[in-house]
Amino acid sequence: MDIEKIRKEFPFLDEKNTGKKVIYLDSAATSQNPISVINAQADYYKYSNANPHRGAHFLSWKATEAFESTREKVKDFINAEKSEEIIYTRNATESLNLVAYSYASENLKKGDEIVISILEHHANLVPWQRICKETGATLKYVYLNDDYSLNYDELKEKITEKTKIVSITASSNVTGEMTDQKLITKLAHQVGAISIVDACQLAPHKKIDVKDLDCDFLAFSAHKMYGPMGIGILYGKYDLLEKLKPYNLGGDMIEYVYEQESTFAKPAQKFEAGTQDVGGVVGLSAAIDFMNEIGVENIYDHENKLSRYAYDLIKDIDHIKVFFPEKRNTGSVVSFTFDDIHPHDVATILDMKGIAVRSGHHCAMPLHTYLDVSSTCRASFAIYNTKEEVEYFAKELKNVRKVMGL
């Protein structure tokens, strides 16, 4: 790959217009957009802006074509059986809440159990807390080994005949571990439970095959994979989606509406009430094209090499602790903290050098409590990052304690 050629596709690297040179190491929070994604959205609003599914005129037809052809493209991107299994949402958080509301609240009862891991983002944790309070079900956690990797022996013990849902991240946004979703789904199905996959940190980096995984639901967001904010995807097996009650009610998800009752459309339209973000969907389509042109596995190979290189360069810095399961499959995330400097101070000092990292609990407060830290810094890498940027990041990180007078 010609990384320098790829970098020219990203306007944020234009120092003149950005205002300063930026080494962006926060792609796990949101990735930057290539110009093709930006132009695709602009062109939609210039030449195709209309409400899909609602009009018999030319522009409405163009909007509908853009909207539905992207659904087909997403289907191919994750190797789903049919495009009707692809639901547009605002983000992966809404996707997971849809499953919690439409499936879990209708199917769980007192005595049932939901199994998640301590690695989970709040989006794959808080909804299950509410479901348990409403239904009387119990929320069970799987914890980590000493090397910060998921404890699969404990997972096998926690999944029992009482388990009805297993919902575990495909890749942690803190430790970076890529979990064995094929095994997790197999364990869930052995006891008759459904498997839900939070794939937000996997979709930008690894090829997803939902048929091979055999998961029941899978969620991810466009904005972490070079696309726009405001677009999420929920994949669900069609026979399950058919049985679910709608999450939102209103226009475009109905079949017939009478004065006292209504009937609803088939999936996926049943779950897409109201006017959708068609421009964002067009941006997602362009983002998938961008990733496919480079090759998803090529993207992963580049990013994984950078994250491993960063880990090797920083792991022995004085007073640092790095939360990285180096012997497991990992993505593009390296989280760390100093024992004598607050992560916000670290991030501020690095920002003074033009380096953007994340600081905080990364929407994973229970994990940080488990790790006995209030927060961490996180460096995350994407296709537009380089080995030289990693080296500069490591060099400036070594200087942070000097800047603090330590």
Contacts in CASP RR format, 6 or more apart in sequence:
PFRMAT RR
TARGET T0000
AUTHOR 0000-0000-0000
METHOD contacts of the structure
MODEL  1
MDIEKIRKEFPFLDEKNTGKKVIYLDSAATSQNPISVINAQADYYKYSNA
NPHRGAHFLSWKATEAFESTREKVKDFINAEKSEEIIYTRNATESLNLVA
YSYASENLKKGDEIVISILEHHANLVPWQRICKETGATLKYVYLNDDYSL
NYDELKEKITEKTKIVSITASSNVTGEMTDQKLITKLAHQVGAISIVDAC
QLAPHKKIDVKDLDCDFLAFSAHKMYGPMGIGILYGKYDLLEKLKPYNLG
GDMIEYVYEQESTFAKPAQKFEAGTQDVGGVVGLSAAIDFMNEIGVENIY
DHENKLSRYAYDLIKDIDHIKVFFPEKRNTGSVVSFTFDDIHPHDVATIL
DMKGIAVRSGHHCAMPLHTYLDVSSTCRASFAIYNTKEEVEYFAKELKNV
RKVMGL
1 294 0 8 1.000
1 298 0 8 1.000
1 302 0 8 1.000
3 302 0 8 1.000
3 383 0 8 1.000
3 384 0 8 1.000
3 386 0 8 1.000
6 294 0 8 1.000
6 383 0 8 1.000
6 384 0 8 1.000
7 13 0 8 1.000
7 384 0 8 1.000
7 386 0 8 1.000
9 34 0 8 1.000
9 35 0 8 1.000
9 36 0 8 1.000
9 290 0 8 1.000
10 32 0 8 1.000
10 33 0 8 1.000
10 34 0 8 1.000
10 35 0 8 1.000
10 384 0 8 1.000
11 17 0 8 1.000
11 18 0 8 1.000
11 33 0 8 1.000
11 35 0 8 1.000
11 38 0 8 1.000
12 18 0 8 1.000
12 22 0 8 1.000
12 24 0 8 1.000
12 32 0 8 1.000
13 22 0 8 1.000
13 384 0 8 1.000
15 21 0 8 1.000
15 22 0 8 1.000
20 354 0 8 1.000
21 354 0 8 1.000
22 354 0 8 1.000
22 356 0 8 1.000
23 354 0 8 1.000
23 355 0 8 1.000
23 356 0 8 1.000
23 385 0 8 1.000
23 389 0 8 1.000
23 392 0 8 1.000
23 393 0 8 1.000
24 32 0 8 1.000
24 356 0 8 1.000
24 382 0 8 1.000
24 384 0 8 1.000
24 385 0 8 1.000
25 355 0 8 1.000
25 356 0 8 1.000
25 357 0 8 1.000
25 379 0 8 1.000
25 380 0 8 1.000
25 381 0 8 1.000
25 385 0 8 1.000
25 389 0 8 1.000
25 393 0 8 1.000
26 356 0 8 1.000
26 357 0 8 1.000
26 358 0 8 1.000
26 378 0 8 1.000
26 380 0 8 1.000
27 204 0 8 1.000
27 224 0 8 1.000
27 332 0 8 1.000
27 380 0 8 1.000
27 381 0 8 1.000
27 382 0 8 1.000
27 385 0 8 1.000
28 173 0 8 1.000
28 201 0 8 1.000
28 224 0 8 1.000
28 332 0 8 1.000
28 333 0 8 1.000
28 358 0 8 1.000
28 362 0 8 1.000
28 378 0 8 1.000
28 380 0 8 1.000
29 224 0 8 1.000
29 358 0 8 1.000
29 362 0 8 1.000
29 380 0 8 1.000
30 223 0 8 1.000
30 224 0 8 1.000
30 229 0 8 1.000
31 204 0 8 1.000
31 223 0 8 1.000
31 224 0 8 1.000
31 225 0 8 1.000
31 226 0 8 1.000
31 227 0 8 1.000
31 382 0 8 1.000
32 226 0 8 1.000
32 382 0 8 1.000
32 384 0 8 1.000
33 226 0 8 1.000
33 227 0 8 1.000
33 228 0 8 1.000
33 287 0 8 1.000
34 226 0 8 1.000
34 286 0 8 1.000
34 287 0 8 1.000
34 290 0 8 1.000
36 286 0 8 1.000
36 289 0 8 1.000
36 290 0 8 1.000
37 226 0 8 1.000
37 227 0 8 1.000
37 228 0 8 1.000
37 283 0 8 1.000
37 286 0 8 1.000
37 287 0 8 1.000
37 290 0 8 1.000
39 286 0 8 1.000
40 282 0 8 1.000
40 283 0 8 1.000
40 285 0 8 1.000
40 286 0 8 1.000
41 228 0 8 1.000
41 279 0 8 1.000
41 280 0 8 1.000
41 282 0 8 1.000
41 283 0 8 1.000
41 286 0 8 1.000
43 282 0 8 1.000
44 63 0 8 1.000
44 66 0 8 1.000
44 278 0 8 1.000
44 279 0 8 1.000
44 282 0 8 1.000
44 283 0 8 1.000
45 279 0 8 1.000
47 62 0 8 1.000
48 59 0 8 1.000
48 62 0 8 1.000
48 63 0 8 1.000
48 66 0 8 1.000
48 282 0 8 1.000
49 59 0 8 1.000
49 63 0 8 1.000
49 278 0 8 1.000
50 57 0 8 1.000
50 59 0 8 1.000
50 60 0 8 1.000
50 62 0 8 1.000
50 63 0 8 1.000
51 60 0 8 1.000
51 63 0 8 1.000
51 275 0 8 1.000
52 60 0 8 1.000
52 63 0 8 1.000
52 64 0 8 1.000
52 66 0 8 1.000
52 67 0 8 1.000
52 68 0 8 1.000
52 276 0 8 1.000
52 278 0 8 1.000
53 60 0 8 1.000
53 64 0 8 1.000
53 67 0 8 1.000
53 252 0 8 1.000
53 269 0 8 1.000
54 60 0 8 1.000
54 252 0 8 1.000
55 61 0 8 1.000
63 278 0 8 1.000
66 278 0 8 1.000
66 279 0 8 1.000
66 281 0 8 1.000
66 282 0 8 1.000
66 285 0 8 1.000
67 276 0 8 1.000
67 278 0 8 1.000
67 281 0 8 1.000
68 83 0 8 1.000
69 285 0 8 1.000
70 281 0 8 1.000
70 282 0 8 1.000
70 284 0 8 1.000
70 285 0 8 1.000
70 288 0 8 1.000
71 83 0 8 1.000
71 86 0 8 1.000
71 88 0 8 1.000
71 268 0 8 1.000
72 83 0 8 1.000
73 285 0 8 1.000
73 288 0 8 1.000
73 289 0 8 1.000
74 80 0 8 1.000
74 83 0 8 1.000
74 86 0 8 1.000
74 233 0 8 1.000
74 284 0 8 1.000
74 288 0 8 1.000
75 82 0 8 1.000
75 83 0 8 1.000
75 85 0 8 1.000
75 86 0 8 1.000
77 208 0 8 1.000
77 288 0 8 1.000
77 292 0 8 1.000
78 203 0 8 1.000
78 208 0 8 1.000
78 209 0 8 1.000
78 210 0 8 1.000
78 218 0 8 1.000
78 235 0 8 1.000
79 208 0 8 1.000
79 209 0 8 1.000
79 210 0 8 1.000
79 211 0 8 1.000
79 212 0 8 1.000
80 86 0 8 1.000
80 210 0 8 1.000
80 211 0 8 1.000
80 235 0 8 1.000
80 236 0 8 1.000
81 211 0 8 1.000
81 237 0 8 1.000
81 238 0 8 1.000
82 238 0 8 1.000
83 268 0 8 1.000
84 238 0 8 1.000
84 241 0 8 1.000
84 266 0 8 1.000
84 267 0 8 1.000
84 268 0 8 1.000
85 235 0 8 1.000
85 236 0 8 1.000
85 237 0 8 1.000
85 238 0 8 1.000
85 241 0 8 1.000
85 267 0 8 1.000
85 268 0 8 1.000
86 233 0 8 1.000
86 234 0 8 1.000
86 235 0 8 1.000
86 268 0 8 1.000
87 95 0 8 1.000
87 98 0 8 1.000
87 233 0 8 1.000
87 234 0 8 1.000
87 235 0 8 1.000
87 236 0 8 1.000
87 241 0 8 1.000
87 267 0 8 1.000
87 268 0 8 1.000
87 271 0 8 1.000
87 272 0 8 1.000
88 231 0 8 1.000
88 232 0 8 1.000
88 233 0 8 1.000
88 268 0 8 1.000
88 272 0 8 1.000
88 276 0 8 1.000
88 277 0 8 1.000
88 281 0 8 1.000
89 95 0 8 1.000
89 98 0 8 1.000
89 231 0 8 1.000
89 232 0 8 1.000
89 233 0 8 1.000
89 234 0 8 1.000
89 271 0 8 1.000
90 230 0 8 1.000
90 231 0 8 1.000
90 232 0 8 1.000
90 277 0 8 1.000
91 221 0 8 1.000
91 223 0 8 1.000
91 229 0 8 1.000
91 230 0 8 1.000
91 231 0 8 1.000
91 232 0 8 1.000
92 123 0 8 1.000
92 198 0 8 1.000
92 199 0 8 1.000
92 200 0 8 1.000
92 219 0 8 1.000
92 220 0 8 1.000
92 221 0 8 1.000
92 232 0 8 1.000
92 233 0 8 1.000
93 123 0 8 1.000
94 232 0 8 1.000
95 217 0 8 1.000
95 219 0 8 1.000
95 220 0 8 1.000
95 232 0 8 1.000
95 233 0 8 1.000
95 234 0 8 1.000
96 123 0 8 1.000
96 124 0 8 1.000
96 127 0 8 1.000
96 167 0 8 1.000
96 196 0 8 1.000
96 198 0 8 1.000
96 219 0 8 1.000
96 234 0 8 1.000
97 123 0 8 1.000
97 127 0 8 1.000
97 247 0 8 1.000
98 234 0 8 1.000
98 247 0 8 1.000
98 271 0 8 1.000
99 196 0 8 1.000
99 217 0 8 1.000
99 219 0 8 1.000
99 234 0 8 1.000
100 127 0 8 1.000
100 128 0 8 1.000
100 130 0 8 1.000
100 131 0 8 1.000
101 127 0 8 1.000
101 247 0 8 1.000
102 244 0 8 1.000
102 245 0 8 1.000
102 246 0 8 1.000
102 247 0 8 1.000
102 271 0 8 1.000
103 194 0 8 1.000
103 217 0 8 1.000
103 240 0 8 1.000
103 244 0 8 1.000
104 114 0 8 1.000
104 127 0 8 1.000
104 128 0 8 1.000
104 131 0 8 1.000
104 135 0 8 1.000
104 164 0 8 1.000
104 165 0 8 1.000
105 131 0 8 1.000
105 134 0 8 1.000
105 135 0 8 1.000
106 244 0 8 1.000
106 245 0 8 1.000
107 164 0 8 1.000
108 114 0 8 1.000
108 131 0 8 1.000
108 135 0 8 1.000
108 136 0 8 1.000
108 137 0 8 1.000
108 164 0 8 1.000
108 165 0 8 1.000
109 135 0 8 1.000
109 136 0 8 1.000
109 137 0 8 1.000
110 135 0 8 1.000
110 136 0 8 1.000
110 137 0 8 1.000
111 136 0 8 1.000
111 137 0 8 1.000
111 138 0 8 1.000
111 162 0 8 1.000
112 135 0 8 1.000
112 136 0 8 1.000
112 137 0 8 1.000
112 138 0 8 1.000
112 162 0 8 1.000
112 163 0 8 1.000
112 164 0 8 1.000
113 137 0 8 1.000
113 138 0 8 1.000
113 139 0 8 1.000
113 140 0 8 1.000
113 160 0 8 1.000
113 162 0 8 1.000
113 163 0 8 1.000
113 164 0 8 1.000
114 128 0 8 1.000
114 131 0 8 1.000
114 132 0 8 1.000
114 137 0 8 1.000
114 138 0 8 1.000
114 139 0 8 1.000
114 140 0 8 1.000
114 163 0 8 1.000
114 164 0 8 1.000
114 165 0 8 1.000
114 166 0 8 1.000
114 167 0 8 1.000
115 140 0 8 1.000
115 141 0 8 1.000
115 142 0 8 1.000
115 155 0 8 1.000
115 158 0 8 1.000
115 159 0 8 1.000
115 163 0 8 1.000
115 165 0 8 1.000
115 166 0 8 1.000
115 167 0 8 1.000
115 168 0 8 1.000
115 188 0 8 1.000
115 193 0 8 1.000
116 124 0 8 1.000
116 125 0 8 1.000
116 128 0 8 1.000
116 139 0 8 1.000
116 140 0 8 1.000
116 141 0 8 1.000
116 142 0 8 1.000
116 166 0 8 1.000
116 167 0 8 1.000
116 168 0 8 1.000
117 141 0 8 1.000
117 142 0 8 1.000
117 143 0 8 1.000
117 150 0 8 1.000
117 155 0 8 1.000
117 168 0 8 1.000
117 169 0 8 1.000
117 179 0 8 1.000
118 141 0 8 1.000
118 142 0 8 1.000
118 143 0 8 1.000
118 144 0 8 1.000
118 366 0 8 1.000
118 367 0 8 1.000
118 370 0 8 1.000
119 144 0 8 1.000
119 150 0 8 1.000
119 168 0 8 1.000
119 169 0 8 1.000
119 172 0 8 1.000
119 174 0 8 1.000
119 175 0 8 1.000
119 177 0 8 1.000
119 179 0 8 1.000
119 364 0 8 1.000
119 367 0 8 1.000
120 167 0 8 1.000
120 168 0 8 1.000
120 169 0 8 1.000
120 198 0 8 1.000
120 364 0 8 1.000
120 366 0 8 1.000
120 367 0 8 1.000
121 169 0 8 1.000
121 173 0 8 1.000
121 198 0 8 1.000
121 200 0 8 1.000
121 362 0 8 1.000
121 363 0 8 1.000
121 364 0 8 1.000
122 363 0 8 1.000
122 364 0 8 1.000
122 365 0 8 1.000
123 198 0 8 1.000
123 363 0 8 1.000
124 167 0 8 1.000
124 168 0 8 1.000
124 169 0 8 1.000
124 196 0 8 1.000
124 198 0 8 1.000
125 366 0 8 1.000
128 139 0 8 1.000
128 165 0 8 1.000
128 167 0 8 1.000
129 139 0 8 1.000
131 137 0 8 1.000
132 138 0 8 1.000
132 139 0 8 1.000
137 164 0 8 1.000
138 162 0 8 1.000
140 158 0 8 1.000
140 163 0 8 1.000
141 158 0 8 1.000
141 366 0 8 1.000
142 150 0 8 1.000
142 151 0 8 1.000
142 154 0 8 1.000
142 155 0 8 1.000
142 158 0 8 1.000
142 168 0 8 1.000
143 151 0 8 1.000
143 154 0 8 1.000
143 370 0 8 1.000
144 150 0 8 1.000
144 151 0 8 1.000
144 175 0 8 1.000
144 370 0 8 1.000
145 151 0 8 1.000
145 325 0 8 1.000
147 325 0 8 1.000
147 326 0 8 1.000
147 327 0 8 1.000
147 328 0 8 1.000
148 175 0 8 1.000
148 177 0 8 1.000
148 323 0 8 1.000
148 324 0 8 1.000
148 325 0 8 1.000
148 371 0 8 1.000
149 175 0 8 1.000
149 177 0 8 1.000
149 325 0 8 1.000
149 327 0 8 1.000
149 328 0 8 1.000
150 168 0 8 1.000
150 177 0 8 1.000
150 179 0 8 1.000
150 328 0 8 1.000
152 180 0 8 1.000
152 183 0 8 1.000
155 184 0 8 1.000
155 187 0 8 1.000
156 187 0 8 1.000
159 166 0 8 1.000
159 187 0 8 1.000
159 188 0 8 1.000
159 190 0 8 1.000
159 191 0 8 1.000
159 193 0 8 1.000
160 191 0 8 1.000
161 191 0 8 1.000
163 188 0 8 1.000
163 191 0 8 1.000
163 192 0 8 1.000
163 193 0 8 1.000
164 192 0 8 1.000
164 193 0 8 1.000
164 194 0 8 1.000
165 188 0 8 1.000
165 193 0 8 1.000
165 194 0 8 1.000
165 196 0 8 1.000
166 184 0 8 1.000
166 185 0 8 1.000
166 187 0 8 1.000
166 188 0 8 1.000
166 193 0 8 1.000
166 194 0 8 1.000
166 195 0 8 1.000
166 196 0 8 1.000
167 195 0 8 1.000
167 196 0 8 1.000
167 197 0 8 1.000
167 198 0 8 1.000
168 179 0 8 1.000
168 181 0 8 1.000
168 184 0 8 1.000
168 196 0 8 1.000
168 197 0 8 1.000
168 198 0 8 1.000
169 179 0 8 1.000
169 197 0 8 1.000
169 198 0 8 1.000
169 200 0 8 1.000
169 201 0 8 1.000
170 178 0 8 1.000
170 179 0 8 1.000
170 181 0 8 1.000
170 197 0 8 1.000
170 198 0 8 1.000
170 199 0 8 1.000
170 201 0 8 1.000
170 202 0 8 1.000
171 177 0 8 1.000
171 178 0 8 1.000
171 179 0 8 1.000
171 199 0 8 1.000
171 200 0 8 1.000
171 201 0 8 1.000
171 202 0 8 1.000
171 205 0 8 1.000
171 206 0 8 1.000
171 331 0 8 1.000
171 333 0 8 1.000
172 179 0 8 1.000
172 201 0 8 1.000
172 333 0 8 1.000
172 364 0 8 1.000
172 367 0 8 1.000
173 200 0 8 1.000
173 201 0 8 1.000
173 333 0 8 1.000
173 362 0 8 1.000
173 363 0 8 1.000
173 364 0 8 1.000
173 378 0 8 1.000
174 323 0 8 1.000
174 333 0 8 1.000
174 335 0 8 1.000
174 362 0 8 1.000
174 364 0 8 1.000
174 367 0 8 1.000
174 368 0 8 1.000
174 376 0 8 1.000
174 378 0 8 1.000
175 323 0 8 1.000
175 324 0 8 1.000
175 325 0 8 1.000
175 330 0 8 1.000
175 333 0 8 1.000
175 335 0 8 1.000
176 201 0 8 1.000
176 307 0 8 1.000
176 324 0 8 1.000
176 325 0 8 1.000
176 330 0 8 1.000
176 331 0 8 1.000
176 332 0 8 1.000
176 333 0 8 1.000
176 334 0 8 1.000
176 335 0 8 1.000
177 325 0 8 1.000
177 328 0 8 1.000
177 329 0 8 1.000
177 330 0 8 1.000
177 331 0 8 1.000
178 202 0 8 1.000
178 206 0 8 1.000
178 328 0 8 1.000
178 329 0 8 1.000
178 330 0 8 1.000
178 331 0 8 1.000
181 195 0 8 1.000
181 197 0 8 1.000
181 213 0 8 1.000
181 215 0 8 1.000
182 212 0 8 1.000
182 213 0 8 1.000
182 214 0 8 1.000
184 195 0 8 1.000
185 195 0 8 1.000
185 197 0 8 1.000
185 213 0 8 1.000
185 214 0 8 1.000
185 215 0 8 1.000
185 216 0 8 1.000
186 214 0 8 1.000
188 194 0 8 1.000
188 195 0 8 1.000
189 195 0 8 1.000
189 214 0 8 1.000
194 216 0 8 1.000
194 217 0 8 1.000
194 240 0 8 1.000
195 213 0 8 1.000
195 214 0 8 1.000
195 215 0 8 1.000
195 216 0 8 1.000
195 217 0 8 1.000
196 215 0 8 1.000
196 216 0 8 1.000
196 217 0 8 1.000
196 218 0 8 1.000
196 219 0 8 1.000
197 213 0 8 1.000
197 215 0 8 1.000
197 217 0 8 1.000
197 218 0 8 1.000
197 219 0 8 1.000
198 219 0 8 1.000
199 208 0 8 1.000
199 218 0 8 1.000
199 219 0 8 1.000
199 220 0 8 1.000
200 219 0 8 1.000
200 220 0 8 1.000
200 221 0 8 1.000
200 224 0 8 1.000
201 224 0 8 1.000
201 331 0 8 1.000
201 333 0 8 1.000
202 208 0 8 1.000
202 220 0 8 1.000
203 220 0 8 1.000
203 221 0 8 1.000
203 224 0 8 1.000
203 225 0 8 1.000
204 224 0 8 1.000
204 225 0 8 1.000
204 226 0 8 1.000
204 291 0 8 1.000
204 299 0 8 1.000
204 332 0 8 1.000
204 382 0 8 1.000
205 296 0 8 1.000
205 299 0 8 1.000
205 300 0 8 1.000
205 303 0 8 1.000
205 304 0 8 1.000
205 331 0 8 1.000
205 332 0 8 1.000
206 296 0 8 1.000
206 297 0 8 1.000
206 300 0 8 1.000
207 296 0 8 1.000
207 297 0 8 1.000
208 218 0 8 1.000
210 218 0 8 1.000
210 235 0 8 1.000
216 236 0 8 1.000
216 237 0 8 1.000
216 240 0 8 1.000
217 234 0 8 1.000
217 235 0 8 1.000
217 236 0 8 1.000
217 237 0 8 1.000
217 240 0 8 1.000
218 234 0 8 1.000
218 235 0 8 1.000
218 236 0 8 1.000
219 232 0 8 1.000
219 233 0 8 1.000
219 234 0 8 1.000
219 235 0 8 1.000
220 232 0 8 1.000
220 233 0 8 1.000
221 230 0 8 1.000
221 231 0 8 1.000
221 232 0 8 1.000
221 233 0 8 1.000
222 228 0 8 1.000
222 229 0 8 1.000
222 230 0 8 1.000
222 231 0 8 1.000
222 232 0 8 1.000
222 233 0 8 1.000
222 280 0 8 1.000
222 283 0 8 1.000
222 284 0 8 1.000
222 287 0 8 1.000
223 229 0 8 1.000
223 230 0 8 1.000
223 231 0 8 1.000
225 287 0 8 1.000
225 288 0 8 1.000
225 291 0 8 1.000
226 287 0 8 1.000
226 290 0 8 1.000
226 291 0 8 1.000
226 382 0 8 1.000
226 383 0 8 1.000
227 280 0 8 1.000
227 283 0 8 1.000
227 284 0 8 1.000
227 286 0 8 1.000
227 287 0 8 1.000
228 279 0 8 1.000
228 280 0 8 1.000
228 283 0 8 1.000
228 284 0 8 1.000
228 287 0 8 1.000
230 277 0 8 1.000
230 280 0 8 1.000
231 277 0 8 1.000
231 280 0 8 1.000
231 281 0 8 1.000
231 283 0 8 1.000
231 284 0 8 1.000
233 284 0 8 1.000
234 271 0 8 1.000
238 267 0 8 1.000
241 267 0 8 1.000
241 268 0 8 1.000
241 270 0 8 1.000
241 271 0 8 1.000
242 266 0 8 1.000
242 267 0 8 1.000
244 267 0 8 1.000
244 270 0 8 1.000
244 271 0 8 1.000
246 253 0 8 1.000
246 264 0 8 1.000
246 270 0 8 1.000
246 271 0 8 1.000
246 273 0 8 1.000
247 271 0 8 1.000
247 273 0 8 1.000
248 271 0 8 1.000
248 273 0 8 1.000
248 274 0 8 1.000
249 262 0 8 1.000
249 273 0 8 1.000
250 273 0 8 1.000
250 274 0 8 1.000
251 273 0 8 1.000
251 274 0 8 1.000
252 265 0 8 1.000
252 269 0 8 1.000
252 272 0 8 1.000
252 273 0 8 1.000
252 274 0 8 1.000
252 275 0 8 1.000
252 276 0 8 1.000
253 264 0 8 1.000
253 265 0 8 1.000
253 269 0 8 1.000
253 270 0 8 1.000
253 271 0 8 1.000
253 272 0 8 1.000
253 273 0 8 1.000
253 274 0 8 1.000
254 262 0 8 1.000
254 263 0 8 1.000
254 264 0 8 1.000
254 265 0 8 1.000
255 262 0 8 1.000
255 263 0 8 1.000
255 264 0 8 1.000
255 265 0 8 1.000
256 262 0 8 1.000
256 263 0 8 1.000
264 270 0 8 1.000
291 299 0 8 1.000
294 383 0 8 1.000
299 383 0 8 1.000
300 331 0 8 1.000
302 383 0 8 1.000
303 331 0 8 1.000
303 332 0 8 1.000
303 381 0 8 1.000
303 382 0 8 1.000
303 383 0 8 1.000
303 385 0 8 1.000
304 330 0 8 1.000
304 331 0 8 1.000
304 332 0 8 1.000
306 332 0 8 1.000
306 381 0 8 1.000
306 385 0 8 1.000
306 386 0 8 1.000
306 387 0 8 1.000
306 390 0 8 1.000
307 330 0 8 1.000
307 331 0 8 1.000
307 332 0 8 1.000
307 333 0 8 1.000
307 334 0 8 1.000
307 379 0 8 1.000
307 380 0 8 1.000
307 381 0 8 1.000
308 326 0 8 1.000
308 330 0 8 1.000
309 387 0 8 1.000
309 390 0 8 1.000
310 334 0 8 1.000
310 379 0 8 1.000
310 381 0 8 1.000
310 390 0 8 1.000
310 393 0 8 1.000
310 394 0 8 1.000
311 322 0 8 1.000
311 324 0 8 1.000
311 326 0 8 1.000
311 334 0 8 1.000
313 390 0 8 1.000
313 391 0 8 1.000
313 394 0 8 1.000
314 320 0 8 1.000
314 322 0 8 1.000
314 334 0 8 1.000
314 336 0 8 1.000
314 394 0 8 1.000
314 397 0 8 1.000
314 398 0 8 1.000
315 322 0 8 1.000
315 324 0 8 1.000
317 397 0 8 1.000
317 398 0 8 1.000
318 401 0 8 1.000
319 338 0 8 1.000
319 339 0 8 1.000
319 340 0 8 1.000
319 341 0 8 1.000
319 401 0 8 1.000
319 406 0 8 1.000
320 336 0 8 1.000
320 337 0 8 1.000
320 338 0 8 1.000
320 339 0 8 1.000
320 397 0 8 1.000
321 336 0 8 1.000
321 337 0 8 1.000
321 338 0 8 1.000
321 339 0 8 1.000
321 373 0 8 1.000
322 334 0 8 1.000
322 335 0 8 1.000
322 336 0 8 1.000
323 335 0 8 1.000
323 336 0 8 1.000
323 371 0 8 1.000
323 376 0 8 1.000
324 330 0 8 1.000
324 334 0 8 1.000
324 335 0 8 1.000
324 336 0 8 1.000
332 380 0 8 1.000
332 381 0 8 1.000
332 382 0 8 1.000
333 378 0 8 1.000
333 379 0 8 1.000
333 380 0 8 1.000
333 381 0 8 1.000
334 378 0 8 1.000
334 379 0 8 1.000
334 380 0 8 1.000
335 362 0 8 1.000
335 376 0 8 1.000
335 377 0 8 1.000
335 378 0 8 1.000
335 379 0 8 1.000
336 376 0 8 1.000
336 377 0 8 1.000
336 378 0 8 1.000
336 379 0 8 1.000
337 343 0 8 1.000
337 346 0 8 1.000
337 373 0 8 1.000
337 375 0 8 1.000
337 376 0 8 1.000
337 377 0 8 1.000
338 346 0 8 1.000
338 400 0 8 1.000
338 401 0 8 1.000
340 401 0 8 1.000
340 406 0 8 1.000
341 400 0 8 1.000
341 401 0 8 1.000
341 404 0 8 1.000
341 406 0 8 1.000
342 375 0 8 1.000
343 359 0 8 1.000
343 360 0 8 1.000
343 375 0 8 1.000
343 376 0 8 1.000
343 377 0 8 1.000
344 359 0 8 1.000
344 360 0 8 1.000
344 375 0 8 1.000
345 400 0 8 1.000
345 404 0 8 1.000
346 357 0 8 1.000
346 359 0 8 1.000
346 377 0 8 1.000
346 397 0 8 1.000
346 400 0 8 1.000
347 357 0 8 1.000
347 358 0 8 1.000
347 359 0 8 1.000
347 377 0 8 1.000
349 396 0 8 1.000
349 400 0 8 1.000
349 403 0 8 1.000
349 404 0 8 1.000
350 356 0 8 1.000
350 357 0 8 1.000
350 393 0 8 1.000
350 396 0 8 1.000
350 397 0 8 1.000
350 400 0 8 1.000
353 392 0 8 1.000
353 396 0 8 1.000
355 392 0 8 1.000
355 393 0 8 1.000
355 396 0 8 1.000
357 377 0 8 1.000
357 378 0 8 1.000
357 379 0 8 1.000
357 393 0 8 1.000
358 377 0 8 1.000
358 378 0 8 1.000
358 379 0 8 1.000
358 380 0 8 1.000
359 375 0 8 1.000
359 376 0 8 1.000
359 377 0 8 1.000
359 378 0 8 1.000
360 375 0 8 1.000
360 376 0 8 1.000
360 377 0 8 1.000
361 367 0 8 1.000
361 368 0 8 1.000
361 374 0 8 1.000
361 375 0 8 1.000
361 376 0 8 1.000
362 376 0 8 1.000
362 378 0 8 1.000
368 374 0 8 1.000
368 375 0 8 1.000
368 376 0 8 1.000
379 393 0 8 1.000
381 390 0 8 1.000
END
